[in-house]
């Protein structure tokens, strides 16, 4: 049903028409386009990745694990010293993004006769990774942490004083809090007294400056090409995987995409970027399929609170009365306050009363007896919008 596909039984010219798949991989959103032999766009889509959600879940798991090890419990020998990463290993958050692109390339090749694929290949200059400045000679090896520790470098950056009030500093503090995605890098750390650290909490610099009546814009961490690095690290894995199922894969540079898009006067959209990775023809569709990666549930044996202690047991089974969270269902309720037809993504409950998320919102407490399965959940949520 989503995307809506008609499977033809006879081998006519439409089913045998060779088309080309074009991809514009991104750290948050990937543009997808299918073009025919005349380079006309037949299909637009955007894949919204969940790499940040994966990273957040892994950080939470690591925090719970470390907390558990420090409690007075039975001793369990550490296992992290004997673990090795295989060749070609990718961080889970990066691999999640790449697998989304690969999975959809496979899905689309099963429905239409795709013979070739064009992928935008992102490259960037490593020497521009530090505060936007070029590096020369020994500057590559002798950065701010050369022959020192991270804490000493942070203290030296502010001469041992609090960066917020000017008094004697006591501890390193994250400029962008960990809760809001801040890293442990040197550029995101500053030196602070205990009082300012507690007062700032998770506030942004601008918000904290309004509280203190000061301007802290000079403390903003330098921007690094994080998203470009994510795409580049997964580039070879993505290309190799798509080639493995028989497609002729070619690449293009980012400047080519931009030039093609601007020459055709197309707005900056991910699906138009995918369209512009090669020669541009006519556009024969006004719809864009929004594909949001949502995962297939968790493997937790028990849910924990923010301190890592058990809160409640997880569901004993994922499938309830033949339905699983993520399935698309149609519920025709004949009576009661929730009477009507509700179509959308279902969240199952062991009680048999499900929640259905529709375009109008979430309807809670719908009995499984009213639900009819339209499409099995595949780990993605779907919406549609019009082209810009």
C-alpha positions as CSV (number, residue, x, y, z in Angstrom):
1,X,0.0,0.0,0.0
2,X,2.8,2.5,0.9
3,X,4.1,3.3,-1.6
4,X,1.2,2.2,-3.6
5,X,2.3,-0.4,-6.2
6,X,0.3,-2.2,-8.9
7,X,1.9,-5.5,-9.8
8,X,1.4,-6.3,-13.5
9,X,0.8,-10.0,-14.5
10,X,1.7,-9.6,-18.2
11,X,5.1,-8.5,-19.6
12,X,4.2,-5.3,-21.4
13,X,6.4,-2.4,-22.4
14,X,5.6,-0.5,-19.1
15,X,6.9,-3.3,-16.8
16,X,10.1,-3.7,-18.9
17,X,10.9,0.0,-19.2
18,X,14.4,0.5,-17.7
19,X,14.6,3.4,-15.2
20,X,17.4,5.0,-13.2
21,X,17.6,5.5,-9.4
22,X,19.2,8.7,-8.2
23,X,20.3,9.2,-4.5
24,X,21.5,12.2,-2.6
25,X,22.6,10.7,0.8
26,X,22.4,13.0,3.8
27,X,23.1,12.7,7.5
28,X,19.5,13.5,8.4
29,X,17.6,13.2,5.1
30,X,18.3,11.4,1.9
31,X,16.7,12.4,-1.4
32,X,15.4,9.7,-3.8
33,X,14.4,10.1,-7.4
34,X,13.5,7.7,-10.2
35,X,13.9,8.9,-13.8
36,X,13.0,7.3,-17.1
37,X,15.1,7.0,-20.3
38,X,14.3,10.6,-21.1
39,X,15.6,11.8,-17.7
40,X,12.1,12.7,-16.6
41,X,11.3,12.4,-12.9
42,X,8.7,9.7,-12.2
43,X,9.0,9.4,-8.4
44,X,10.3,11.6,-5.6
45,X,10.9,10.5,-2.0
46,X,12.8,11.6,1.2
47,X,14.2,9.2,3.7
48,X,14.4,10.7,7.2
49,X,17.0,8.8,9.2
50,X,17.1,7.9,12.9
51,X,20.8,8.0,13.3
52,X,20.6,10.6,16.2
53,X,18.0,8.4,18.0
54,X,20.4,5.4,17.6
55,X,23.2,7.5,19.1
56,X,21.1,8.7,22.0
57,X,19.9,5.1,22.8
58,X,23.5,3.8,22.8
59,X,24.6,6.7,25.1
60,X,21.7,5.9,27.4
61,X,22.6,2.2,27.4
62,X,26.3,3.0,28.1
63,X,25.3,5.2,31.1
64,X,23.1,2.5,32.6
65,X,25.8,-0.1,32.1
66,X,28.5,2.0,33.8
67,X,26.1,2.9,36.7
68,X,25.3,-0.8,37.2
69,X,29.0,-1.7,37.4
70,X,29.7,0.8,40.2
71,X,27.0,-0.6,42.5
72,X,27.7,-3.1,45.3
73,X,26.6,-6.2,43.4
74,X,28.1,-9.4,42.3
75,X,31.4,-8.9,40.5
76,X,31.3,-9.4,36.8
77,X,34.6,-9.4,34.9
78,X,34.9,-6.7,32.3
79,X,34.6,-8.0,28.7
80,X,35.5,-4.9,26.7
81,X,39.3,-5.6,26.6
82,X,38.9,-8.7,24.4
83,X,36.6,-7.2,21.8
84,X,37.8,-6.3,18.3
85,X,36.1,-4.5,15.5
86,X,35.9,-6.2,12.1
87,X,37.4,-4.7,9.0
88,X,34.9,-2.1,7.6
89,X,33.2,-1.6,10.9
90,X,30.9,1.4,11.0
91,X,29.4,3.2,14.1
92,X,25.8,1.9,14.6
93,X,24.3,5.4,14.0
94,X,26.2,5.7,10.7
95,X,25.4,2.2,9.6
96,X,21.7,2.9,10.4
97,X,21.7,5.8,7.9
98,X,23.5,3.7,5.2
99,X,21.2,0.7,5.7
100,X,18.1,2.9,5.2
101,X,19.4,3.9,1.8
102,X,20.4,0.4,0.8
103,X,17.1,-1.1,1.9
104,X,15.1,1.3,-0.1
105,X,17.3,0.8,-3.2
106,X,16.5,-2.9,-2.8
107,X,12.8,-2.3,-2.3
108,X,12.5,0.0,-5.3
109,X,14.4,-2.4,-7.5
110,X,11.9,-5.1,-6.7
111,X,9.0,-3.0,-7.9
112,X,10.4,-1.3,-11.0
113,X,13.0,-2.3,-13.5
114,X,16.0,-0.3,-12.2
115,X,19.2,-0.8,-14.3
116,X,21.5,1.9,-13.0
117,X,22.0,4.1,-9.9
118,X,23.6,7.5,-9.5
119,X,24.9,8.5,-6.0
120,X,26.2,11.8,-5.0
121,X,29.7,11.3,-3.6
122,X,30.5,13.9,-0.9
123,X,34.1,14.9,-0.4
124,X,35.5,17.5,1.9
125,X,38.9,19.0,2.8
126,X,40.3,17.5,6.0
127,X,42.5,20.5,6.5
128,X,39.3,22.7,7.0
129,X,38.1,20.6,9.9
130,X,39.6,22.9,12.5
131,X,37.7,26.2,13.0
132,X,37.5,26.7,9.2
133,X,41.3,27.3,8.9
134,X,43.8,25.6,6.7
135,X,46.4,23.4,8.5
136,X,50.0,23.2,7.5
137,X,53.0,20.9,8.3
138,X,53.1,19.9,11.9
139,X,49.7,21.5,12.7
140,X,48.0,18.3,11.7
141,X,49.8,16.4,14.5
142,X,50.2,19.2,17.1
143,X,46.7,20.3,17.9
144,X,45.4,21.9,21.1
145,X,46.0,18.6,23.0
146,X,49.6,18.2,22.0
147,X,51.7,16.9,24.9
148,X,48.9,17.7,27.4
149,X,45.6,16.3,28.8
150,X,42.1,17.4,27.8
151,X,41.5,18.9,31.3
152,X,44.8,20.8,31.4
153,X,44.1,22.2,27.9
154,X,40.6,23.4,29.0
155,X,42.1,25.0,32.1
156,X,44.8,26.7,30.1
157,X,42.3,28.0,27.6
158,X,40.7,30.2,30.3
159,X,43.7,30.6,32.6
160,X,42.0,28.7,35.4
161,X,39.1,31.1,35.6
162,X,35.4,30.6,35.2
163,X,34.5,31.5,31.6
164,X,31.1,32.8,32.8
165,X,31.8,34.9,35.9
166,X,35.6,35.3,36.0
167,X,36.0,33.8,39.4
168,X,38.3,30.8,40.1
169,X,37.2,27.8,38.1
170,X,36.7,24.3,39.4
171,X,35.5,21.9,36.7
172,X,35.2,21.4,33.0
173,X,31.7,22.2,31.6
174,X,29.9,21.4,28.3
175,X,29.0,24.5,26.3
176,X,26.4,22.6,24.4
177,X,25.0,20.1,27.0
178,X,25.3,16.4,26.4
179,X,21.5,16.2,26.7
180,X,21.2,18.5,23.6
181,X,23.8,16.5,21.6
182,X,27.0,18.2,22.7
183,X,30.3,16.3,22.4
184,X,33.3,15.8,24.7
185,X,35.6,17.5,22.2
186,X,37.9,20.3,23.2
187,X,35.9,22.9,21.3
188,X,32.7,22.1,23.3
189,X,34.4,22.3,26.7
190,X,35.0,25.3,28.9
191,X,36.2,25.9,32.5
192,X,33.6,26.9,35.1
193,X,33.0,27.3,38.7
194,X,30.5,25.0,40.4
195,X,27.8,27.7,40.9
196,X,27.8,28.8,37.2
197,X,27.8,25.1,36.1
198,X,24.7,24.4,38.2
199,X,23.0,27.6,37.1
200,X,23.6,27.0,33.4
201,X,22.4,23.4,33.5
202,X,21.2,22.5,30.0
203,X,20.6,26.1,28.9
204,X,22.0,27.3,25.6
205,X,24.6,30.0,25.7
206,X,22.2,32.6,24.5
207,X,19.6,31.6,27.1
208,X,22.2,31.6,29.9
209,X,23.5,35.0,28.8
210,X,20.0,36.4,29.2
211,X,19.8,35.0,32.7
212,X,23.3,36.4,33.7
213,X,22.8,39.6,31.7
214,X,26.0,39.0,29.7
215,X,27.0,38.1,26.2
216,X,28.7,34.7,25.8
217,X,28.6,34.5,22.0
218,X,32.5,34.4,22.0
219,X,32.3,31.0,23.7
220,X,30.3,29.3,20.9
221,X,32.1,26.1,19.8
222,X,33.5,26.1,16.3
223,X,31.5,24.2,13.7
224,X,33.0,21.0,12.4
225,X,31.8,19.1,9.3
226,X,30.1,16.4,11.4
227,X,27.4,15.6,8.8
228,X,29.8,15.5,5.9
229,X,32.1,13.1,7.9
230,X,29.1,10.8,8.6
231,X,28.2,10.6,4.9
232,X,31.8,10.1,3.8
233,X,32.5,7.3,6.3
234,X,29.5,5.3,5.0
235,X,30.0,6.2,1.3
236,X,32.0,3.1,0.2
237,X,29.8,0.7,2.2
238,X,26.7,2.1,0.5
239,X,28.1,2.0,-3.0
240,X,29.5,-1.5,-2.5
241,X,26.2,-2.8,-1.1
242,X,24.1,-1.4,-3.9
243,X,26.5,-2.8,-6.5
244,X,26.2,-6.3,-5.0
245,X,22.6,-6.7,-6.2
246,X,23.4,-6.1,-9.8
247,X,23.0,-2.3,-10.4
248,X,25.4,-0.3,-12.5
249,X,26.4,2.4,-9.9
250,X,28.0,5.7,-10.8
251,X,28.9,8.7,-8.7
252,X,28.8,12.5,-9.0
253,X,30.3,15.3,-7.0
254,X,28.3,17.8,-5.0
255,X,29.3,20.7,-7.2
256,X,27.7,18.9,-10.2
257,X,24.4,18.5,-8.3
258,X,24.3,22.1,-7.4
259,X,25.2,23.3,-10.9
260,X,22.4,21.1,-12.5
261,X,19.9,22.2,-9.9
262,X,20.6,26.0,-10.3
263,X,20.7,25.8,-14.1
264,X,17.2,24.3,-14.0
265,X,16.1,26.9,-11.3
266,X,14.9,24.2,-8.9
267,X,14.6,25.0,-5.2
268,X,16.9,23.5,-2.6
269,X,15.2,20.3,-1.6
270,X,16.6,16.8,-1.0
271,X,14.6,15.1,-3.7
272,X,15.5,17.8,-6.2
273,X,19.2,17.3,-5.3
274,X,18.8,13.6,-6.1
275,X,17.1,14.5,-9.4
276,X,20.1,16.9,-10.2
277,X,22.8,14.3,-9.7
278,X,22.7,13.8,-13.5
279,X,21.0,15.2,-16.6
280,X,17.6,16.8,-15.8
281,X,14.5,16.4,-17.8
282,X,10.8,17.0,-17.2
283,X,9.0,16.4,-13.9
284,X,6.0,14.1,-14.2
285,X,5.0,14.0,-10.6
286,X,3.8,16.5,-7.9
287,X,4.0,14.1,-5.0
288,X,6.8,13.4,-2.6
289,X,6.8,10.3,-0.4
290,X,8.1,11.0,3.1
291,X,9.7,7.9,4.6
292,X,10.6,8.2,8.3
293,X,12.8,5.4,9.8
294,X,11.2,4.4,13.1
295,X,12.9,1.0,13.8
296,X,11.3,-2.2,14.7
297,X,10.9,-1.9,18.5
298,X,13.4,-2.6,21.3
299,X,14.9,-5.8,22.7
300,X,14.7,-4.7,26.3
301,X,14.0,-7.5,28.8
302,X,12.9,-4.7,31.2
303,X,12.4,-1.0,31.0
304,X,14.5,1.2,33.3
305,X,14.1,4.7,34.8
306,X,16.7,7.5,34.3
307,X,18.8,6.1,37.1
308,X,19.1,2.6,35.5
309,X,16.8,0.8,37.9
310,X,14.0,-1.5,36.6
311,X,10.8,0.3,36.1
312,X,8.5,-2.3,34.6
313,X,8.8,-5.4,32.6
314,X,8.7,-5.2,28.8
315,X,5.9,-6.8,26.8
316,X,6.2,-10.6,26.9
317,X,5.5,-10.8,23.1
318,X,5.6,-8.4,20.2
319,X,2.7,-9.8,18.3
320,X,-0.7,-9.4,20.0
321,X,-3.8,-10.9,18.4
322,X,-1.9,-11.0,15.0
323,X,-0.9,-7.4,15.1
324,X,2.5,-5.8,15.8
325,X,3.5,-2.2,16.6
326,X,4.1,-0.4,13.2
327,X,1.5,-2.3,11.2
328,X,-0.9,-0.1,9.2
329,X,-4.5,-1.0,10.0
330,X,-8.0,0.2,9.3
331,X,-10.4,0.1,12.2
332,X,-14.1,0.6,11.5
333,X,-15.7,1.3,15.0
334,X,-19.4,1.0,14.8
335,X,-20.4,2.5,18.2
336,X,-19.2,4.5,21.2
337,X,-17.3,7.7,21.6
338,X,-14.7,6.6,19.0
339,X,-17.1,5.5,16.3
340,X,-15.8,6.0,12.8
341,X,-13.1,4.7,10.5
342,X,-9.5,5.1,11.7
343,X,-6.6,4.3,9.4
344,X,-3.0,4.5,10.4
345,X,-0.1,3.1,12.3
346,X,-1.0,0.9,15.3
347,X,0.7,0.5,18.7
348,X,-0.3,-2.8,20.2
349,X,-1.1,-3.4,23.9
350,X,-1.3,-6.7,25.7
351,X,-4.8,-5.8,26.8
352,X,-6.0,-5.9,23.2
353,X,-6.9,-2.2,23.2
354,X,-4.6,-0.6,20.6
355,X,-3.6,3.0,19.8
356,X,-3.9,4.1,16.2
357,X,-2.0,7.1,14.9
358,X,-3.9,8.7,12.0
359,X,-3.4,12.0,10.1
360,X,-5.7,13.7,12.5
361,X,-3.9,12.4,15.6
362,X,-3.7,9.4,17.9
363,X,-6.9,7.5,18.8
364,X,-6.4,5.4,22.0
365,X,-8.2,2.3,23.2
366,X,-9.4,0.7,19.9
367,X,-10.2,-3.0,20.4
368,X,-8.3,-5.4,18.1
369,X,-11.7,-6.8,17.1
370,X,-12.3,-3.7,14.9
371,X,-8.8,-3.7,13.3
372,X,-8.1,-5.0,9.8
373,X,-4.5,-5.3,8.7
374,X,-3.6,-3.3,5.6
375,X,0.2,-3.5,5.5
376,X,2.7,-5.2,7.8
377,X,5.1,-2.9,9.6
378,X,8.5,-2.6,7.9
379,X,10.2,-0.2,10.3
380,X,9.2,3.0,8.5
381,X,6.4,5.5,8.8
382,X,4.9,7.2,5.7
383,X,3.4,10.5,4.7
384,X,3.0,12.4,1.5
385,X,3.5,16.1,0.5
386,X,3.5,18.2,-2.6
387,X,6.7,19.2,-4.4
388,X,8.0,22.7,-3.7
